[in-house]
């Protein structure tokens, strides 16, 4: 037996959640490889249900790359080279170089250690990577081809289309159940299904009519609210009564619209998001992208962005603003305004604005040029664009520039 003295890590990836035995099989094979070569697995990295063609989407693989730089292990072990990546050769070479520079060996059950210190080893690794990439492309072609064939035969692909129900038939063709578009139902293998128009198609057809009625009521409310400020004292009670009636109509129409769209009361998850909204908005950069997307779907009704282009004789810039509208049933009145400062828009002149805001005092061309690492001519152009935006003010000859309040 070889004494286990060399620290290593294991990496496991399966590209489909249906490969139930794949993680266990890979772990078993990698552990046997470690035992044979005298490595001790100090940590496992696993990505489940993720393709090998997009390494940026694999969180554990990205963690493996960053941990490799720390030098806490000397090798990464995997069942075969394609488990690490099915990317293009040139993309994969970036991973190989990172491991090589960190002094980390790549060892597979299939080929042993990938050798990058001789031409034969490099060629072998490239050929295996090319084969893994080609196999991924062929598999994708086969899947697409199969779906095309199914569509030409009239077979449904993907989820249940909106506005349709499923009729579930047994092996003799007898109707056993009708499943609405809002339900899930797993049928026995030998049963079949067929699509039929949804039982609530009438409500769907009424959506446009309800939306039109709601728009009319809101227009009346807006006009009446404006008139209330200009009305004579004796007319105020009548206008107030009209407003109360229209607000009641608005509430009723909003409920009907939610029902027609298949919407329900906000979930407990949505209300939890609303209770922590201020804290969440201040920590968006730290958020898990999948959970953030879920939170947005639960709470946001619409995001509207507006673009304004400003220009003078020599310069042109683009500014942004907009609003975030939350779902009507969350109990939050109004909208969240968006300003140009909230938008991650490109433009080096924005860096100049940020510098002035950070300093909180007047700055000069040379200071901005030194801070941004650019020449004075380009700095003058950025400062002119910043003034055009209205976020910066020129104090005059030899007095510098300062950020506006």
C-alpha positions in Angstrom: 0.0 0.0 0.0 1.2 3.6 -0.8 1.0 5.9 2.2 -1.5 8.7 1.6 0.6 11.9 2.0 -0.2 14.0 -1.0 -3.3 16.3 -0.7 -5.7 16.4 -3.7 -9.3 17.3 -4.5 -11.9 15.5 -6.5 -14.2 17.1 -9.1 -17.5 15.6 -10.1 -19.9 16.9 -12.8 -23.0 15.5 -14.4 -24.8 17.3 -17.1 -28.3 15.9 -16.5 -30.4 15.5 -13.3 -31.5 12.1 -14.7 -28.1 10.6 -14.3 -28.9 9.3 -10.9 -25.9 7.0 -10.6 -23.3 9.3 -12.1 -22.1 11.2 -9.0 -21.7 8.0 -7.0 -19.9 6.3 -9.8 -17.5 9.2 -10.4 -16.8 9.5 -6.7 -16.1 5.8 -6.5 -13.7 5.8 -9.5 -11.9 9.0 -8.3 -11.4 7.6 -4.8 -10.0 4.4 -6.2 -7.6 6.5 -8.4 -6.5 8.4 -5.3 -5.8 5.2 -3.3 -3.7 3.8 -6.1 -1.6 7.0 -6.5 -1.2 7.9 -2.9 -3.4 10.9 -2.8 -5.7 12.0 0.0 -8.9 13.7 -1.1 -9.2 16.7 1.2 -12.3 18.2 -0.5 -14.9 17.4 -3.2 -16.3 19.8 -5.7 -19.5 18.8 -7.4 -21.7 20.4 -10.1 -25.0 18.6 -10.8 -27.2 19.0 -13.8 -24.9 21.4 -15.5 -23.4 21.2 -19.0 -19.6 21.2 -19.5 -19.7 23.7 -22.3 -20.3 26.7 -19.9 -17.8 26.8 -17.2 -18.8 30.2 -15.9 -22.2 28.7 -14.8 -20.6 26.0 -12.7 -20.2 27.5 -9.2 -18.2 24.6 -7.7 -15.8 24.6 -10.7 -15.3 28.3 -10.3 -14.5 27.7 -6.6 -12.1 25.0 -7.6 -10.2 27.4 -9.9 -9.9 30.0 -7.2 -8.9 27.5 -4.5 -6.2 26.1 -6.8 -4.4 29.4 -6.7 -4.1 29.2 -2.9 -1.8 26.1 -3.1 -3.6 24.0 -0.5 -3.6 20.9 -2.8 -1.3 19.5 -5.5 -3.7 17.7 -7.8 -7.3 17.6 -9.0 -8.7 14.1 -9.7 -11.7 13.3 -12.0 -13.1 10.3 -13.8 -12.4 11.6 -17.3 -11.2 14.8 -19.0 -14.7 15.7 -20.3 -15.9 16.0 -16.7 -13.8 19.1 -16.3 -14.9 20.7 -19.5 -16.5 20.2 -23.0 -15.6 23.7 -24.0 -13.7 24.8 -27.1 -10.0 23.9 -26.9 -8.8 27.5 -26.6 -11.3 28.1 -23.7 -10.2 24.9 -21.9 -6.5 25.8 -22.3 -7.1 28.7 -20.0 -8.1 26.3 -17.2 -5.1 24.1 -17.9 -2.8 27.1 -17.7 -4.2 28.2 -14.4 -3.7 24.7 -12.9 -0.2 24.5 -14.3 0.8 27.9 -13.0 -0.6 27.0 -9.6 1.4 23.7 -9.6 -1.7 21.6 -9.6 -1.7 18.3 -11.6 -4.8 17.2 -13.5 -5.3 13.4 -13.2 -8.1 11.4 -14.8 -9.1 7.8 -14.4 -9.3 7.6 -18.1 -5.8 8.9 -19.1 -3.8 9.4 -15.9 -2.0 12.7 -15.5 -2.3 15.3 -18.3 1.2 16.1 -19.3 1.9 19.6 -20.5 5.7 19.5 -20.3 6.1 17.6 -23.5 4.6 17.8 -27.0 3.1 14.3 -26.9 1.2 15.1 -23.7 -0.1 18.4 -25.0 -1.3 16.8 -28.3 -3.0 14.0 -26.4 -4.9 16.4 -24.1 -5.9 18.6 -27.1 -7.2 15.5 -29.1 -9.2 14.3 -26.1 -10.6 17.8 -25.6 -11.5 18.1 -29.2 -13.3 14.7 -29.0 -15.2 15.8 -25.9 -16.3 19.0 -27.6 -17.4 17.2 -30.8 -19.4 14.7 -28.8 -21.2 17.5 -27.1 -22.1 19.2 -30.4 -23.2 15.9 -31.9 -25.5 15.2 -28.9 -27.0 18.6 -29.2 -27.6 18.0 -32.9 -29.3 14.7 -32.2 -31.6 16.3 -29.6 -32.6 19.1 -31.9 -33.2 16.7 -34.8 -35.3 14.5 -32.6 -37.4 17.5 -31.4 -37.9 18.6 -35.0 -39.1 15.2 -36.0 -41.5 15.1 -33.1 -42.9 18.5 -34.0 -43.5 17.4 -37.6 -45.5 14.5 -36.2 -47.6 16.8 -34.2 -46.1 15.8 -30.8 -45.9 18.5 -28.1 -42.5 19.7 -27.0 -41.7 21.5 -23.8 -44.2 22.6 -21.2 -48.0 22.8 -21.5 -48.9 25.8 -23.8 -50.8 28.6 -22.1 -54.5 28.4 -22.6 -54.6 24.6 -23.0 -55.5 21.6 -20.7 -54.4 18.0 -21.0 -56.8 15.1 -21.3 -55.3 12.0 -19.9 -56.3 8.7 -21.6 -55.6 5.2 -20.5 -54.2 2.4 -22.7 -57.7 1.8 -24.2 -58.2 5.5 -25.1 -60.7 6.1 -22.2 -60.6 9.6 -20.8 -59.4 9.3 -17.2 -58.7 12.9 -16.1 -58.5 16.5 -17.3 -55.5 18.4 -16.1 -55.6 22.2 -16.2 -52.7 24.4 -17.2 -52.2 25.3 -13.5 -51.8 21.7 -12.3 -49.1 19.0 -12.5 -49.9 15.3 -13.0 -47.6 12.4 -13.7 -49.4 9.8 -15.8 -48.6 6.1 -16.0 -46.1 5.1 -18.7 -48.7 3.4 -20.9 -51.2 6.2 -20.8 -51.3 9.1 -23.3 -52.4 12.7 -23.4 -53.9 15.2 -25.8 -54.2 18.9 -25.8 -57.6 20.6 -25.5 -58.7 24.3 -25.2 -58.4 25.3 -21.5 -61.6 25.3 -19.5 -60.9 28.9 -18.4 -60.3 30.3 -21.9 -63.3 32.6 -21.5 -61.4 34.4 -18.7 -58.3 34.6 -20.8 -60.3 36.2 -23.6 -61.6 38.8 -21.2 -58.2 40.1 -20.2 -58.0 42.8 -22.8 -61.5 44.1 -22.0 -60.8 44.2 -18.3 -57.5 46.0 -18.9 -59.3 48.6 -21.0 -62.0 49.2 -18.3 -59.2 49.5 -15.7 -57.4 52.1 -17.8 -60.6 54.1 -18.2 -61.3 54.1 -14.4 -57.7 55.2 -13.6 -58.0 58.0 -16.1 -61.1 59.2 -14.4 -59.4 59.0 -11.0 -56.5 61.0 -12.2 -58.7 63.8 -13.7 -60.9 63.9 -10.6 -57.9 64.2 -8.3 -56.6 67.1 -10.3 -60.0 68.8 -10.3 -60.3 68.3 -6.5 -57.5 70.8 -5.9 -59.2 73.4 -8.1 -62.8 72.8 -7.0 -65.0 75.1 -5.0 -65.7 74.1 -1.4 -69.3 73.2 -2.0 -68.3 70.8 -4.9 -65.7 68.9 -2.8 -68.2 66.4 -1.2 -69.6 65.3 -4.6 -66.1 64.9 -6.1 -64.9 62.9 -3.1 -67.9 60.6 -3.4 -67.1 60.0 -7.1 -63.5 59.2 -6.2 -64.6 56.7 -3.6 -66.8 54.9 -6.1 -64.1 54.8 -8.8 -61.5 53.5 -6.4 -63.9 50.7 -5.5 -64.3 49.9 -9.2 -60.6 50.0 -9.7 -60.1 47.5 -6.8 -62.8 45.2 -8.3 -61.3 45.3 -11.8 -57.8 44.6 -10.4 -59.1 41.4 -8.7 -60.9 40.3 -11.9 -57.7 40.9 -13.9 -55.6 38.8 -11.5 -58.1 36.0 -11.8 -58.2 36.2 -15.6 -54.4 36.0 -15.7 -54.3 33.1 -13.3 -52.7 35.2 -10.5 -53.3 34.6 -6.9 -52.5 36.3 -3.6 -48.8 37.0 -3.1 -46.9 34.1 -1.7 -45.2 34.0 1.7 -41.9 34.2 -0.1 -43.0 37.4 -1.9 -44.1 39.0 1.4 -40.8 38.0 3.1 -39.0 39.8 0.2 -41.0 42.9 0.8 -40.4 42.9 4.5 -36.6 43.0 3.8 -36.7 45.2 0.7 -34.5 48.0 2.1 -31.8 45.6 3.3 -31.9 43.6 0.0 -31.6 46.7 -2.2 -28.4 47.7 -0.3 -26.8 44.2 -0.8 -27.7 43.3 -4.4 -24.0 42.8 -5.3 -23.8 39.9 -2.8 -27.0 38.2 -3.9 -27.2 34.7 -5.4 -28.3 35.3 -9.0 -30.9 32.4 -9.0 -32.5 33.6 -5.8 -32.5 37.2 -6.9 -34.2 36.3 -10.2 -36.9 34.4 -8.2 -37.4 37.4 -5.8 -37.8 39.7 -8.8 -40.4 37.4 -10.4 -42.3 37.3 -7.1 -42.4 41.1 -6.6 -41.8 43.1 -9.7 -44.7 43.8 -12.1 -42.8 46.0 -14.7 -39.4 47.8 -15.2 -39.5 50.8 -17.5 -36.3 52.4 -18.7 -36.0 55.7 -20.6 -33.0 56.9 -22.6 -32.1 60.6 -23.1 -29.4 61.6 -25.5 -27.7 64.9 -24.9 -25.2 66.6 -27.2 -23.6 69.9 -28.1 -21.3 71.0 -30.9 -18.5 68.6 -29.9 -19.8 65.9 -27.5 -22.6 63.4 -27.1 -23.7 61.3 -24.1 -26.6 59.0 -23.1 -28.4 59.3 -19.8 -30.9 56.8 -18.3 -33.9 56.9 -15.9 -36.9 54.8 -15.3 -39.1 53.2 -12.7 -39.7 49.8 -11.0 -43.4 48.9 -10.6 -44.2 46.3 -7.9 -47.1 43.9 -8.1 -50.4 45.6 -7.2 -51.3 43.0 -4.6 -48.2 43.5 -2.4 -49.8 46.5 -0.7 -47.1 48.9 -1.7 -48.2 52.2 -3.2 -46.2 54.0 -5.9 -43.1 53.0 -7.8 -39.3 52.9 -7.2 -37.6 55.5 -9.3 -34.4 54.7 -11.1 -31.8 57.4 -11.9 -28.9 57.4 -14.2 -26.6 56.7 -11.2 -28.5 53.4 -10.7 -27.6 52.2 -14.2 -24.3 50.4 -14.9 -23.9 52.3 -18.2 -20.5 52.5 -20.0 -18.6 55.8 -20.3 -15.3 57.0 -18.8 -16.8 60.4 -18.1 -18.8 58.6 -15.3 -15.5 57.6 -13.7 -14.6 61.3 -13.6 -17.9 62.1 -11.9 -17.4 59.3 -9.4 -13.9 60.7 -8.6 -15.3 64.2 -7.9 -18.0 62.9 -5.7 -15.5 60.9 -3.7 -13.2 63.9 -3.3 -16.1 66.2 -2.4 -14.1 69.2 -3.5 -12.9 70.9 -6.7 -10.4 68.9 -8.8 -8.2 69.8 -11.7 -7.5 68.3 -15.1 -4.1 66.8 -14.1 -5.6 65.3 -10.9 -8.3 63.5 -12.9 -5.8 62.4 -15.5 -3.5 60.9 -12.9 -6.3 59.2 -11.0 -7.8 57.6 -14.2 -4.5 56.9 -15.9 -5.2 58.8 -19.1 -3.7 61.8 -20.9 -4.8 65.4 -20.3 -6.4 65.8 -23.8 -8.7 62.8 -23.2 -9.4 64.0 -19.6 -10.6 67.4 -21.0 -13.1 65.6 -23.2 -14.4 63.5 -20.3 -14.9 66.6 -18.2 -16.8 68.3 -21.0 -19.1 65.3 -21.2 -19.5 65.3 -17.4 -20.6 68.9 -17.5 -23.1 68.1 -20.3 -24.6 65.5 -18.1 -25.4 68.1 -15.4 -23.5 66.0 -12.7 -20.4 68.2 -12.8 -20.0 72.0 -12.8 -17.0 74.0 -14.3 -16.0 76.6 -11.7 -14.2 78.7 -14.3 -10.6 79.4 -15.3 -8.0 77.7 -13.0 -10.7 76.9 -10.4 -11.3 73.3 -11.5 -14.4 71.2 -11.6 -16.8 70.0 -8.9 -19.6 67.5 -8.6 -23.1 69.0 -8.3 -25.3 68.2 -5.4 
